[in-house]
Amino acid sequence: MKKGILDVCVLHAISKGESYGYKIISDLTGIIEISESTLYPILKRLEVGGYVITRTAEFNGRLRRYYRITALGLEKLKSGRDDLLEINSIYKKLFGGRI
């Protein structure tokens, strides 16, 4: 389940505009903890699935990979958001909003 939540969080960060690894991590700081070693396999999985596309460009003498969400990625984001709302509803019913 956490894998799906992380996918949704990464897609959400990218949905705001083209982004790169370090910026995605920065954008998610304070929302969910994610490391580079967790992020890059997620980005690769999303790319292989057609949810994001990439381009490479030079930045300060180094190559940087930029990620952009696709129409399929936007659909996955909406579906993931709906799933999270349903999980939140179940949580509230089970625990009354408390643990």
N, C-alpha and C positions, 0 to 999 in steps of 0.2 A: 504494500500500500504506500509506503514511504517513497518508493521509487516513482510511483505515479504522481505523488504530490510534488516531488522535486522537478519532474518533467514540467508540470503545470507552472511552477514558480519560474523556471528558466524560460519557458515560452512567454510568460507574462512579462518578464524583464525585457525580452527581445521584442515583444509586441509594441513597445514604446518607440522603437526605432532601431536601426542597425547598431549592433554592439559587438564587443569583443570580450574575451574571458575575464580579464581583471575587472572590467566595468560591470559585467554581469554579477560577479561576486560582490562588488561594492554596492550595487543596486539592491542585492538581497540581504546585505548585512542588516541585522536588527529584525529581520523577518524570519529567516531560517538560516541555520548554519550550513555552509557548503564550502568545501575545499576545492582546490584545483584538481586534485586527484579524483574527486567525485564529479566535478563539473565536466571535464573534458570527455569522459565516456558518455555522459548524458548528451552532450552536444553532438558527438559522433553518431549516437543512436538516433537522435532527432534528424540529423542530416541524412542518414541512410533511409530513414522512414519517409523522407520527403517533407518533413515539417519545417525545416529551415534550409536555406541555401547559404553558401559561403563564397567569400571572395578574399583574396590575399592582397595586401598592399604594404608597401614599405612605410615604416614609421620610425623615425630617429635611427635610421641605419639598420633596422631589423624588420623582418617580415611579421606582419600581424594578420591574423585571420579574423575577418568580420562575419557576423551571422545576421541573417535577416529571415523573419518568419514568412512562411508561404501561406497561401489560402488554406491548404490542408492543415497547416499548423494553427491557423486561427480557429478552424473547426475543432481541432483537438483541444485547444485552450478553452473554448466554450464548453465542450463536453466535460473537460476536467473541472471546470468551475462549477458546473451543474452537479457533478459527483461530490465535490467538496461541500456544497450547500446541503446535499442530502446527508452526508456524513455528519455535518454540524447539527442538523435536525435530529438525527438519531442520538447523537451525544447528549443533546439537551433533554430529550425524552428519557434517556437512561439515567442521567446523572443530575438533571435539573440545573444544568449549567455549572455544576461543581464536581470536583473529583474528591 
